[in-house]
């Protein structure tokens, strides 16, 4: 099966956004690809189209989590501190 539908990409982006917003993260791209494989039940191998699409979903999920953090922040400093934690 190939990761190609908009629905699958949205599902994966949503999963990454929730993971990041809840303080989750990945120690390596390999771990992030494993997570993507588990979410979609699709093998995500390095160098494949699925890997590229998964990496784009990671980036989109991270942006969505950052937007949510800023929308909920009480102050600019709070938002900044939470963004720093998100990107660490």
C-alpha positions as CSV (number, residue, x, y, z in Angstrom):
1,X,0.0,0.0,0.0
2,X,1.2,3.5,-0.8
3,X,0.8,6.6,1.3
4,X,-0.8,8.9,-1.2
5,X,-4.3,10.0,-0.4
6,X,-5.1,13.4,1.1
7,X,-7.0,11.6,3.9
8,X,-3.9,9.6,4.9
9,X,-1.7,12.6,4.8
10,X,-4.2,14.5,6.9
11,X,-4.5,11.6,9.4
12,X,-0.7,11.5,9.7
13,X,-0.3,15.3,10.1
14,X,-3.0,15.2,12.8
15,X,-1.3,12.4,14.6
16,X,2.0,14.2,14.6
17,X,0.4,17.5,15.7
18,X,-1.3,15.8,18.6
19,X,1.9,14.0,19.6
20,X,3.9,17.2,19.6
21,X,1.2,19.3,21.3
22,X,1.2,16.7,24.1
23,X,4.9,17.0,24.6
24,X,5.9,14.0,22.5
25,X,8.9,13.9,20.3
26,X,11.2,11.6,18.5
27,X,14.9,10.9,19.1
28,X,15.5,10.3,15.4
29,X,13.9,10.3,12.0
30,X,13.8,6.5,12.1
31,X,11.6,6.7,15.2
32,X,9.3,9.2,13.5
33,X,9.0,6.9,10.5
34,X,8.2,4.0,12.8
35,X,5.4,6.1,14.3
36,X,4.1,7.0,10.9
37,X,4.1,3.3,9.9
38,X,2.1,2.5,13.1
39,X,-0.4,5.3,12.5
40,X,-1.1,4.3,8.9
41,X,-0.3,0.6,8.8
42,X,1.9,1.3,5.9
43,X,5.7,0.6,5.7
44,X,7.7,3.8,5.7
45,X,11.2,3.0,4.4
46,X,14.0,5.5,4.1
47,X,14.3,7.0,0.6
48,X,10.7,6.0,-0.4
49,X,7.9,8.2,-1.4
50,X,6.2,7.3,1.8
51,X,9.2,8.5,3.8
52,X,9.1,11.9,2.0
53,X,5.4,12.3,2.6
54,X,5.8,11.3,6.2
55,X,8.6,13.9,6.7
56,X,6.3,16.5,5.2
57,X,3.6,15.4,7.7
58,X,6.1,15.8,10.5
59,X,6.8,19.4,9.5
60,X,3.1,20.2,9.1
61,X,2.3,18.6,12.4
62,X,5.0,20.6,14.1
63,X,3.7,23.9,12.6
64,X,0.2,23.1,13.7
65,X,1.4,22.3,17.3
66,X,3.3,25.6,17.3
67,X,0.3,27.5,16.2
68,X,-1.9,25.9,18.9
69,X,0.7,26.8,21.5
70,X,0.8,30.4,20.5
71,X,-3.0,30.6,20.4
72,X,-3.2,29.3,23.9
73,X,-0.3,31.2,25.4
74,X,-1.1,33.7,28.2
75,X,1.8,35.9,27.4
76,X,4.5,36.3,24.7
77,X,7.0,34.9,27.1
78,X,4.9,31.9,27.9
79,X,4.4,31.3,24.2
80,X,8.2,31.6,23.6
81,X,9.1,29.3,26.4
82,X,6.6,26.7,25.2
83,X,7.9,26.9,21.6
84,X,11.4,26.4,22.8
85,X,10.3,23.3,24.6
86,X,8.5,22.1,21.5
87,X,11.6,22.4,19.3
88,X,14.0,20.7,21.8
